[in-house]
Amino acid sequence: MPSASYADPRLAALYDALNPAGAAAAFYLGLAGPAPARILDMGCGTGLLACEFAARGHHVTGADPAAAMLAVARARPGGDRVRWIEAGAASLATRARFDLIIMTGHVFQLLLEDGDVRAALRALGRHLAPGGRIAFETRNPAVREWQDWNPRDTRQRVEAAGLVADVHYDISAVAGELVTYETWFRFTEAGGAPAAADDAPDGTVVVPETLRFMDQPAVAAFLAEAGLTQVTWYGDWDGAPYTPASPEIIAIAAGDRPGTGAE
Ligand SMILES: C[S@@+](CC[C@H](N)C(=O)[O-])C[C@H]1O[C@@H](n2cnc3c(N)ncnc32)[C@H](O)[C@@H]1O
């Protein structure tokens, strides 16, 4: 069940304006090797990266549990060159096998329970072709990036698909590894956003989301448990190696028997 931030078509329409492609996209595009590789973008969202891989001649599948996000992805230029599947990481079940599976935009942090993480990594491992790799990132908890997610520092106006909204983030709870924050969308009249039944009268929509901040040893342990023991670690999108002070924990993992994906 996708969270509200990805289930509401208005919020899906604003996603790219709020999350423009950055250095992470270039990093992942650089992992594919020569075309055509078989690539799965798990948690593909609005499909920006999936379509970029397809434009480079790769055979691409984009999977996401949120129908509203996939609707944006399908309508994107080049969206007809990608196979789209409505599924989350744990529920993926296709006969296809992939040379590269990516999970970008901190999708890994939406796996809140140990069981979710185990099920997701096992399912993705089963979908690797011999020699295939899984690449994803999670924010380093030591950096406490969530401390910057406050109204003063994050306020911005976003416009897309005829919608205009003033947006900011705010932290509502920090409990161990779990950080809950709210995204506030205030749709302006000028945007002509149709009010939904649960919108506040002033056009405000508040979307809570919880993320798990797991440290690198914990990520490594979950990967090993899934049979993904050959791991290269990076700490930032410029390819710097992971250190305990890195902003990101980026894992590129393969199965422990060379030439095979994890079972
Ligand atoms: C922050 S967006 C990232 C989208 C895209 N990968 C990007 O980099 O822009 C998170 C996406 O993960 C999806 N998602 C949520 N739970 C998921 C799960 N269990 N498995 C895979 N994707 C999931 C959401 O529907 C949403 O589209």
The ligand as an ORCA input file, in Angstrom:
! r2SCAN-3c Opt
* xyz 0 1
  C      11.014      9.072     -3.010
  S      10.201      8.167     -4.274
  C      11.571      7.672     -5.296
  C      11.186      7.554     -6.747
  C      12.352      7.370     -7.719
  N      13.060      6.149     -7.483
  C      13.294      8.550     -7.656
  O      14.490      8.365     -7.435
  O      12.829      9.676     -7.852
  C       9.795      6.675     -3.458
  C       9.033      5.687     -4.327
  O       9.090      4.410     -3.685
  C       7.836      3.782     -3.861
  N       7.699      2.736     -2.834
  C       7.093      2.811     -1.634
  N       7.200      1.638     -1.000
  C       7.904      0.806     -1.806
  C       8.326     -0.553     -1.712
  N       8.052     -1.297     -0.635
  N       9.010     -1.095     -2.751
  C       9.296     -0.347     -3.847
  N       8.908      0.951     -3.985
  C       8.229      1.516     -2.980
  C       6.842      4.911     -3.762
  O       5.595      4.564     -4.314
  C       7.563      6.014     -4.518
  O       7.241      6.029     -5.884
*
